[in-house]
Amino acid sequence: MLDVLYFAWVRERIGEPRETVETGATTVAGLVDELKAREERYALAFSDLSALRVAVDQELADFDAPLAGAREVAFFPPMTGG
């Protein structure tokens, strides 16, 4: 089981701040593919991965990051400001 957290407009598009998912994915990208296949709201939220950042267990990661042993994945837009 994996806790998946959504922030800012990602949360707005999906309609919830977090959920626990059962996944067979081995990477963040695989998890995204599974989520996109669920419903249109996920497909919309993950339609442009260049507009998203990801953290695995609260550490910034790439979409090819492995999920082995991970407990939490968070998706959020890039931070702006100074």
HELIX and SHEET records of a PDB file:
HELIX    1   1 TRP A    9  ILE A   14  1                                   6    
HELIX    2   2 VAL A   28  ARG A   38  1                                  11    
HELIX    3   3 GLU A   40  ALA A   45  1                                   6    
HELIX    4   4 LEU A   49  ALA A   51  5                                   3    
SHEET    1   A 5 ARG A  18  VAL A  21  0                                        
SHEET    2   A 5 LEU A   2  TYR A   6 -1                                        
SHEET    3   A 5 GLU A  72  PHE A  76  1                                        
SHEET    4   A 5 ARG A  53  VAL A  56 -1                                        
SHEET    5   A 5 GLU A  59  ALA A  61 -1                                        
END                                                                             
